[in-house]
């Protein structure tokens, strides 16, 4: 089997009018997606999703996909590790992190999709098989919205059986405390509650001192973790926050490769690392990051925020990794979270079970490509520089 083409697929997805993407650092009424489809001479194709790139860098991501296609032309897609190394070594001078790695991650995920389909088994079977028969799953939503709507969302998560929920904070301390208190009251003491400050790419991030003040105020609400309390590369800041609160600290969703995660681990800055297979270097790289985390006594919880492809790629490594503590399921009303699954993963009683479909278990029907035809002018993330 040989790779014949690496095809970029750019989409624009309008958010439901009543549910815009809104957080402490910005908002968007529509979201661009940068997907990739890898073709082979045997007719088997694989899909990948480049997390985060679609908002403002769709065309640049498409060109990276085409460049990787030139590197991989004629290669066996089942040699995933070798194909990824070829891509990464050729971008070392100018793309050791960021968008280039994210794009290479999407291609790597697509290769696992092909390899699993070719073997007629889920991708995780090719990665060593299951460490977990099932995993705890959390509802990942709680965006900026009226308080009563937020409470209604929490009640809806309980109704469908979630036993863990993540909400977003980061506007200001009074605002955040009111919302965390309301969510804890609705959820009760037995449900895990996480608060994501989303400071990793906030245009006006908290300092470590800011984060400590917020964390101290949040301690009575028994948070399972406080996520991204500082700018993504403020490793010392993360360590300072962790040393000065009893709340576990998580982060790393936008970090790339084990070389960046090493800074967190050496500084004892995280309780939970959150690599994303669509950003950090691919599925295999996330397994390496998880192994490094384990050596430092750190748990992992895959970040997954986007299409079905994003969820599937991160489940693939989560199920084979012994120190995975919980998995993420996006609940922010994004139309493509479930739409690309061949068969949606089974979720019962707050647990998610391993997918059973070959590869990553995803497909992109032609009608969805047409429905969400790319409109480059549509998605412009409005980044706020001042908090309320």
Buried (B, 14 or more C-beta within 10 A) or exposed (E): BEBBBBBBBBBBBBBEEEBBBBBBBBBBBBBBBBBBBBBBEEEBBBBBBBBBBBBBBBBBBBEBBBBBBEBBEEBBBBBBEEBBEBBBEBBEEEBBBBBBBBBBBBBBBBBBBBBBBBBEBBBBBBBEEEBBEBBBBBBBBBBBBEEEEBBEBBEEBBEEEBBBBBBBBBBEBEBBBEBBEBBBEBBEEEBBBBBBBBBBBBEBBBBBEBBBBBBBBBEEBEBBBBBBBBBBBBBEBBBBBBEBBEBBBBBBBBBBBBEBBBBBBEBBBBBBBBBBBBBBBBBBBBBBBBBBBBEBEBBBBBBBBBBBBBBBBBBBBBBBBEBBBBBBBBBBBBBBBBBBBBEBBEBEEBBBBBBEBBBBBBBBEEEBBEEBEBBEEBBBBEBBEEEE
